[in-house]
Amino acid sequence: MSEYLNLSEKELREYVKANPQDEEAFQHFLSIIRSKPGRVVVNNDEQLEAELKKRLAS
């Protein structure tokens, strides 16, 4: 088991910044971020604007 599995999200973020070659830790960090509820992914400014308008209207 890798040490980074026991780190808090903040600690893991710092670990990934300090160890960019550790792909496994980076992928673990991404899985944590992606699992958060309410996460929205936009690929361009138009998608961002549409999402903001949708949220402001509700």
N, C-alpha and C positions, 0 to 999 in steps of 0.2 A: 504494500500500500504506500502510495506517495504522500509525502509530508503535506503538500498543498491541499489535500482533501480535508484537513482539519482546520484550515484557516478560515477566518471570517471573510465576507465578500470584500471588505475594504483591504484586508491583509492580502488576499489573493490578487486583487487588482495591483497592489504595489509589487507583489512577487512577480507577476507577469510583466510589469514594466521593467523590473530589474533583470529578468531572465527571459528575454524575447525568444531565445532559442528553444525554450521548453514548450513545445507544441501541445503536449498532453495537458499541461496546466492551463494553457490558453484555451483549449477546447473545453475544459471543465468550467472555466470562467464564462465562456460563451453560453454554455448550457444553463448556467445559473441565471444569467441575464435574460436569456430567451424564455425561461420558464416563469418569469414574473407576469402576473395578471395585468391586463390593460396595456400591454406592450403593442406599439404600432410601428410598423416598418414602412418607410416611404423611400422611394428611389429618386425622386426629383422634386423640384420646387412646386410643381403643379399638384402632385399628390399631397405634399405637405399643406398647401393652401386648402385643398379640398377637405382634408382631415380636420384642419382647424375650424373651417366653416361648419362642418358637421357637428363638431363638439360644442361650438358656440351656440348653435341653433337648438341643441337639446337641453 
